[in-house]
Amino acid sequence: MTNRVIIDQHFRQRDRLGRLLSSLAYNPFAIGLGLDEDTAAFIDPDDSIEVVGSGAITIVDVSGLTHSSMAQANEADPICMIGVRLHILTDGGTYAMHTRTALPPPATTDKETT
């Protein structure tokens, strides 16, 4: 499934959500992955993504897109997109690309030692 993923890096640091949304408006079959600095998205053979690192990944899912004005828009026009899902996952979070399901990182129980 990795041929159906659009990846953008330095995502939140360079405010690239608009750029990724525009790419997905042209390719609504894809899943968008925005990778923060010092963060990785490992994709296993079952097409499940695991987040590792100090930042987050932003997942943009347009599979439920009900409207896009991309076909009518001129170069400088804003784009109307309805039905976009957005997930922001941190270290240990996962996303199953086949079912388009996001799960938070496992809960941790930090106990202080004395």
C-alpha positions in Angstrom: 0.0 0.0 0.0 3.0 2.4 0.3 2.4 3.5 -3.3 -0.8 5.1 -2.0 0.9 7.3 0.6 1.9 10.9 0.2 4.7 11.9 2.7 5.7 15.3 3.8 8.5 16.0 6.2 9.3 18.8 8.8 5.5 18.9 8.9 4.4 21.0 11.8 7.7 22.9 12.0 7.1 24.3 8.5 3.3 24.4 8.6 2.7 22.1 5.7 -0.9 21.0 6.2 -2.2 23.1 3.3 0.4 21.6 1.0 -0.5 18.0 2.0 -4.2 18.7 1.6 -3.7 20.1 -1.9 -1.7 17.0 -2.8 -4.5 14.8 -1.5 -7.2 16.8 -3.3 -5.4 15.7 -6.6 -4.9 12.1 -5.3 -8.0 11.3 -3.1 -7.1 7.6 -3.1 -4.0 8.3 -1.0 -3.3 8.6 2.7 -1.3 11.7 3.8 1.6 11.4 6.3 3.1 14.5 7.8 6.3 13.7 9.7 7.6 16.0 12.3 11.3 16.4 12.8 13.0 13.6 14.9 10.0 11.3 14.2 9.6 8.2 12.0 6.7 6.2 10.7 7.6 2.5 10.5 5.3 0.6 8.1 5.1 -3.1 8.8 4.3 -5.8 6.2 0.6 -5.6 7.2 0.5 -1.9 6.3 0.3 -0.8 9.8 2.2 2.4 10.8 3.9 2.8 14.2 5.2 6.2 15.3 8.6 6.4 16.9 10.3 9.6 18.0 10.0 12.8 20.0 7.5 14.5 17.7 4.3 13.3 16.0 2.9 12.3 12.7 -0.2 13.8 11.2 -2.3 11.4 9.2 -4.8 12.9 6.7 -7.4 10.5 5.5 -9.6 11.7 2.6 -11.3 8.4 2.0 -14.6 9.9 3.2 -14.2 13.0 1.0 -17.7 14.1 -0.1 -16.7 17.3 -1.9 -13.6 18.8 -3.4 -13.5 22.0 -5.4 -10.1 21.1 -6.9 -11.4 20.5 -10.4 -12.9 24.0 -10.6 -10.2 25.9 -8.7 -7.7 28.3 -10.4 -4.1 28.3 -9.2 -4.5 30.9 -6.4 -8.0 29.9 -5.3 -8.6 28.3 -1.9 -9.8 24.7 -2.1 -13.0 23.5 -0.4 -12.7 19.9 0.9 -15.5 18.2 3.0 -15.1 14.9 4.7 -11.4 15.0 5.7 -10.3 13.0 8.8 -7.2 14.1 10.7 -5.2 12.1 13.3 -2.1 13.3 15.2 -0.2 10.4 16.7 2.8 10.4 19.0 5.4 7.9 20.0 3.9 4.4 20.2 0.7 5.4 18.3 -0.4 3.2 15.4 -2.5 3.5 12.2 -3.8 0.6 10.2 -3.9 1.7 6.6 -6.3 -1.1 5.4 -9.0 -0.2 8.0 -7.9 3.4 8.3 -8.0 3.1 12.1 -5.8 5.1 14.5 -4.9 3.9 18.0 -3.2 6.0 20.7 0.1 5.0 22.3 -0.3 2.4 25.0 -0.9 3.8 28.5 2.2 4.0 30.7 2.4 3.8 34.4 5.4 5.8 35.5 6.2 5.1 39.2 8.7 7.2 41.0 11.4 5.2 42.7 12.8 6.5 46.0 
